[in-house]
């Protein structure tokens, strides 16, 4: 995702209803962000550490989120 930051994620919400998120993935290279993520998800601490050269924090920017349905017009959420 870092090499190709334009992403789309689709998920079914129910029968005939789905959401599609389109966004750009941004890498947050700050150690403070890594530490905050490890604090928020302590189960990751057994696999990753701040400064290990492996653990990355990513976030979305330029988000488009649309709810689609076979029976209704698209609904722009974000």
Phi, psi and omega in degrees: 000333178290319180288328180229083192283350178276114185236157169226137177232131179238140179218139176285136180254339181174182182296118179077009180230135178211162175243150176228122177253127173242134183197172173253132179271130180242133177275129175259102186276006183281136175297331178297321178293319178296316180296319179296320179294318178295324176293322181287332181231074186300339178296341178283341184297337177284345183249331187226162176212153175299130178085009181280353179080002182243315187286125179234150173247128180239152174218163181266146175223157180055055187276134167238123179232120185232137174263124182248153179208150174285345187243000182216159177292158178301144178243113178285121180267314177222000000 
